[in-house]
Amino acid sequence: MRRATSIAAQNIGAGNWQRVHRSAAVGFGFNLLFTGVLVTLCMFFQTEILSLFLPDAHRSLEIAEHIVSTTF
């Protein structure tokens, strides 16, 4: 989002409002796309991702899976 903000700021300074709106829309679209991809990956691979940070045969992994599944 920082890049879109920088581009929008440059276009505001240039007085080019059409490009300000376009760069904001494109930045929002990319942000939505990347967030959607990451959330989808986390939903499908939640056990694998959590096992990177938690021990495999431990109750904390079960609790974390429950928390993630209720969050999504």
N, CA and C of each residue as an Amber inpcrd file, in Angstrom:
protein
   216
   0.8220000  -1.1920000   0.0000000   0.0000000   0.0000000   0.0000000
   0.8680000   1.2590000   0.0000000   2.0890000   1.1500000   0.4840000
   2.9670000   2.3340000   0.5180000   3.2660000   2.8450000  -0.8820000
   3.4490000   1.9080000  -1.8200000   3.7530000   2.3390000  -3.1790000
   2.5850000   3.1000000  -3.7870000   1.3870000   2.6020000  -3.5440000
   0.2140000   3.2800000  -4.0780000   0.0780000   4.6620000  -3.4540000
   0.4070000   4.7780000  -2.1810000   0.3430000   6.0770000  -1.5080000
   1.3570000   7.0450000  -2.1020000   2.5560000   6.5550000  -2.3830000
   3.5850000   7.4160000  -2.9770000   3.1820000   7.8790000  -4.3710000
   2.6490000   6.9560000  -5.1530000   2.2150000   7.3110000  -6.5090000
   1.0580000   8.3110000  -6.4470000   0.1150000   8.0710000  -5.5400000
  -1.0130000   8.9920000  -5.3980000  -0.5300000  10.3720000  -4.9580000
   0.4230000  10.4110000  -4.0320000   0.9420000  11.7070000  -3.5640000
   1.6260000  12.4730000  -4.6830000   2.3750000  11.7700000  -5.5210000
   3.0200000  12.4420000  -6.6450000   1.9850000  12.9960000  -7.6140000
   0.9230000  12.2410000  -7.8450000  -0.1150000  12.7100000  -8.7610000
  -0.9620000  13.8250000  -8.1600000  -1.1160000  13.8170000  -6.8470000
  -1.8080000  14.9430000  -6.2040000  -0.9820000  16.2100000  -6.4020000
   0.3270000  16.0890000  -6.2040000   1.2030000  17.2350000  -6.4060000
   1.1770000  17.7420000  -7.8320000   1.0130000  16.8140000  -8.7880000
   0.9530000  17.2040000 -10.1960000  -0.4390000  17.6700000 -10.5990000
  -1.4120000  17.5010000  -9.7040000  -2.7820000  17.9130000 -10.0180000
  -3.5010000  16.9600000 -10.9610000  -3.0180000  15.7480000 -11.0670000
  -3.6000000  14.7580000 -11.9670000  -4.5380000  13.8480000 -11.1640000
  -5.7560000  14.3010000 -10.9690000  -6.7020000  13.6030000 -10.0930000
  -7.2090000  12.2990000 -10.6960000  -7.2300000  12.2100000 -12.0030000
  -7.6670000  10.9620000 -12.6260000  -6.6890000   9.8300000 -12.2730000
  -5.4020000  10.1200000 -12.3130000  -4.4030000   9.1070000 -11.9490000
  -4.3940000   8.8330000 -10.4530000  -4.7810000   9.8150000  -9.6360000
  -4.8900000   9.5870000  -8.1960000  -5.9490000   8.5240000  -7.9300000
  -7.1010000   8.6830000  -8.5550000  -8.1890000   7.7200000  -8.3640000
  -7.8100000   6.3470000  -8.9130000  -7.1460000   6.3390000 -10.0530000
  -6.7560000   5.0630000 -10.6620000  -5.7090000   4.3460000  -9.8140000
  -4.7060000   5.0740000  -9.3360000  -3.6670000   4.4320000  -8.5210000
  -4.2380000   3.9460000  -7.1880000  -5.1880000   4.6720000  -6.6200000
  -5.8200000   4.2110000  -5.3810000  -6.6290000   2.9390000  -5.6320000
  -7.3420000   2.8840000  -6.7410000  -8.1340000   1.6970000  -7.0640000
  -7.2420000   0.4900000  -7.3340000  -6.1640000   0.6890000  -8.0690000
  -5.2360000  -0.4120000  -8.3570000  -4.5580000  -0.8750000  -7.0690000
  -4.1410000   0.0450000  -6.2270000  -3.5320000  -0.3190000  -4.9460000
  -4.4840000  -1.0990000  -4.0590000  -5.7340000  -0.6830000  -4.0170000
  -6.7410000  -1.3960000  -3.2380000  -6.9700000  -2.7880000  -3.8130000
  -7.0130000  -2.8970000  -5.1320000  -7.2170000  -4.1990000  -5.7710000
  -6.0950000  -5.1720000  -5.4670000  -4.8390000  -4.7060000  -5.5740000
  -3.7090000  -5.5770000  -5.2570000  -3.7150000  -5.9740000  -3.7860000
  -4.0390000  -5.0300000  -2.9180000  -4.1020000  -5.3200000  -1.4890000
  -5.1600000  -6.3920000  -1.2160000  -6.3070000  -6.2690000  -1.8310000
  -7.3780000  -7.2440000  -1.6660000  -6.9610000  -8.6060000  -2.2160000
  -6.3090000  -8.6200000  -3.3570000  -5.8550000  -9.8630000  -3.9640000
  -4.8380000 -10.5820000  -3.0840000  -3.8080000  -9.8780000  -2.6400000
  -2.7740000 -10.4990000  -1.8260000  -3.3170000 -10.9710000  -0.4820000
  -4.1950000 -10.1770000   0.1270000  -4.7970000 -10.5830000   1.3860000
  -5.6580000 -11.8240000   1.1910000  -6.4170000 -11.8610000   0.1110000
  -7.2460000 -13.0290000  -0.1700000  -6.4310000 -14.2860000  -0.3840000
  -5.3160000 -14.1630000  -1.0890000  -4.4420000 -15.3180000  -1.3180000
  -3.8550000 -15.8160000   0.0020000  -3.3840000 -14.9000000   0.8300000
  -2.8010000 -15.3020000   2.1120000  -3.8300000 -15.9360000   3.0360000
  -5.0170000 -15.3850000   3.0880000  -6.0620000 -15.9560000   3.9330000
  -6.4540000 -17.3400000   3.4330000  -6.5690000 -17.5060000   2.1170000
  -6.9050000 -18.8060000   1.5530000  -5.8280000 -19.8380000   1.8760000
  -4.5690000 -19.4610000   1.7300000  -3.4770000 -20.3720000   2.0780000
  -3.5130000 -20.7490000   3.5570000  -3.7830000 -19.7780000   4.4060000
  -3.8640000 -20.0560000   5.8440000  -5.0300000 -20.9730000   6.1760000
  -6.1300000 -20.8380000   5.4570000  -7.2840000 -21.7020000   5.7090000
  -6.9950000 -23.1440000   5.3120000  -6.3720000 -23.3540000   4.1670000
  -6.1450000 -24.7020000   3.6800000  -4.9320000 -25.3840000   4.3120000
  -3.9510000 -24.6030000   4.7300000  -2.7320000 -25.1700000   5.2890000
  -2.5110000 -24.7350000   6.7310000  -3.5870000 -24.6010000   7.4940000
  -3.4520000 -24.0870000   8.8510000  -2.6380000 -25.0110000   9.7480000
  -2.8080000 -26.3210000   9.6230000  -2.0500000 -27.2470000  10.4640000
  -0.5580000 -27.1740000  10.1590000  -0.2210000 -27.1330000   8.8810000
   1.1860000 -27.0640000   8.4980000   1.8270000 -25.7600000   8.9530000
   1.0940000 -24.6730000   8.8100000   1.6360000 -23.3700000   9.2140000
   1.8040000 -23.3080000  10.7230000   0.7920000 -23.7750000  11.4600000
   0.8880000 -23.7390000  12.9120000   1.9700000 -24.6730000  13.4350000
   2.1860000 -25.8060000  12.7670000   3.2130000 -26.7400000  13.2390000
   4.6250000 -26.1920000  13.0440000   4.7740000 -25.1450000  12.2440000
   6.0760000 -24.4830000  12.1470000   6.4450000 -23.7810000  13.4480000
   5.4230000 -23.3540000  14.1990000   5.6470000 -22.5600000  15.4050000
   5.3340000 -23.3060000  16.6930000   4.5860000 -24.4190000  16.5890000
   4.1720000 -25.1630000  17.7760000   4.6350000 -26.6120000  17.6710000
   4.8620000 -27.2680000  18.8090000   5.2470000 -28.6800000  18.7580000
   4.1070000 -29.5470000  18.2140000   4.4720000 -30.6070000  17.4930000
   3.4670000 -31.4410000  16.8230000   2.5370000 -32.1620000  17.7960000
   3.0780000 -32.8520000  18.7450000   2.2540000 -33.6670000  19.6410000
   1.9820000 -32.9160000  20.9420000   1.4030000 -31.7590000  20.8090000
   1.1360000 -30.9490000  21.9960000  -0.2750000 -30.3840000  21.9100000
  -0.8800000 -30.1680000  23.0450000  -2.2540000 -29.6560000  23.0990000
  -2.3420000 -28.2440000  22.5200000  -1.2680000 -27.5090000  22.5620000
  -1.3020000 -26.1340000  22.0580000  -1.6230000 -26.0930000  20.5600000
  -1.2130000 -27.1320000  19.8210000  -1.5270000 -27.1840000  18.3890000
  -3.0260000 -27.3430000  18.1810000  -3.6700000 -28.1840000  18.9920000
  -5.1350000 -28.3500000  18.9070000  -5.8560000 -27.0400000  19.2240000
  -5.4090000 -26.3750000  20.2640000  -6.0360000 -25.1130000  20.6690000
  -5.8600000 -24.0600000  19.5780000  -4.6730000 -23.9800000  19.0180000
  -4.4120000 -23.0070000  17.9560000  -5.2540000 -23.2980000  16.7200000
  -5.3980000 -24.5770000  16.3430000  -6.2500000 -24.9320000  15.1990000
  -7.6930000 -24.5340000  15.4510000  -8.1570000 -24.7310000  16.6780000
  -9.5260000 -24.3410000  17.0210000  -9.7060000 -22.8220000  16.9220000
  -8.7360000 -22.0870000  17.4270000  -8.8140000 -20.6250000  17.3610000
  -8.8260000 -20.1460000  15.9170000  -7.9540000 -20.7140000  15.0930000
  -7.8870000 -20.3030000  13.6790000  -9.1840000 -20.6560000  12.9580000
  -9.7150000 -21.8510000  13.2150000 -10.9410000 -22.2630000  12.5120000
 -12.1380000 -21.4230000  12.9360000 -12.2090000 -20.9830000  14.1870000
 -13.3190000 -20.1330000  14.5950000 -13.1350000 -18.6990000  14.1120000
 -11.8950000 -18.2850000  13.8890000 -11.6310000 -16.9380000  13.3830000
 -12.0480000 -16.7980000  11.9290000 -11.7540000 -17.8150000  11.1340000
 -12.1210000 -17.7670000   9.7140000 -13.5420000 -18.1950000   9.5680000
